[in-house]
């Protein structure tokens, strides 16, 4: 990277990528830092090697909706190129009395190659003049400091990166820790007000799958809140893959469990609901999402302190669409504020 970019984006979640793409289209230089090896944040896809091929599995966000105009306008292009398709129009719910159907509602969309496809779309671009966005992976930011020309961040290896403006796309508690001592009181209070529920997620590849007449199932249960037949999202629906998500209450109470112990407890609860076949797996793994669901959000699409912008799904609403709208609004703010 040569020179100082107009905007340094920390976090390659959907909000950060949406902001970076719009800023690049407006003619501004951007640079993205991401602590992991992939993009899209909690719209994550795990790649499993099964039967000699790589099988994508969504173990974070399971689907998305498009209720507002900005995403609705983008959706036809994504569908036309096979990147997105409709998966369902709502899901039945499993109660103590059994499975109850619901009337069809608005479409729920998925990416056949995994939900992380959405992040890759914004990273690579989809219009003729788009160029891939500059991205550094495995770049964990450990500190943030106001600088003469904008902001400087320090990475885990001691190196630094700078930008004339800084966008932090990460859970509010993480952003608060990074910027401690740099914030105005009202900005700090806004970050402190955000609350999250965690989630333990489990991926199971069962040896045999009985007939099930649902693709996704909401669950009212002390341990489990969701089940999905993830393979129904794919063009080649084999092998069968089941994704389970624990309830926010159970996940919070068992937040610090060892992953293997969490896996066994969730499987045991699922066996009681669905049968012993769930415990007979070729592959099984658990993943903890510490900041899975914002339960108390910031009321606006972004939070700012001059040329420092916070964005994410905790701004405006806890959905993929809200995360994208947060990113678009953040880019619009920076263009109008810094470069009117």
Number of C-alpha atoms within 10 A of each C-alpha: 7 4 8 17 18 23 27 27 26 26 29 29 28 33 36 36 31 26 28 30 25 19 22 20 14 12 10 15 19 23 22 21 22 23 17 14 9 16 26 26 22 21 22 23 23 16 14 14 10 13 9 7 9 11 21 22 27 28 27 24 19 24 20 18 18 19 12 11 9 13 15 13 11 11 16 13 14 16 14 10 10 12 18 22 19 16 18 17 14 18 19 18 18 19 12 10 6 9 14 12 13 11 8 11 10 11 17 17 21 24 23 22 20 25 28 25 20 24 23 17 18 24 25 15 16 14 9 6 7 14 14 14 18 14 19 16 15 14 20 18 21 14 16 22 16 17 12 8 12 18 20 20 22 17 18 13 10 10 10 13 17 24 23 21 23 27 28 24 30 22 23 28 15 13 19 20 12 17 16 13 12 14 14 10 9 10 15 17 12 15 20 14 12 18 17 20 17 23 25 29 27 24 23 24 22 19 15 13 15 10 6 8 8 15 18 23 21 19 21 14 16 12 20 24 20 20 22 22 20 25 22 18 24 16 9 11 13 12 15 16 24 23 24 24 25 26 21 21 16 18 23 16 10 15 18 11 13 11 17 13 12 23 20 16 13 21 21 16 17 20 14 10 16 10 12 12 14 23 17 15 14 11 13 20 15 22 17 22 17 16 19 20 22 21 14 16 22 22 13 13 23 25 21 15 12 12 18 19 20 29 34 34 31 31 26 20 22 18 20 24 21 24 27 24 27 30 32 24 20 27 26 15 19 23 16 9 11 12 9 7
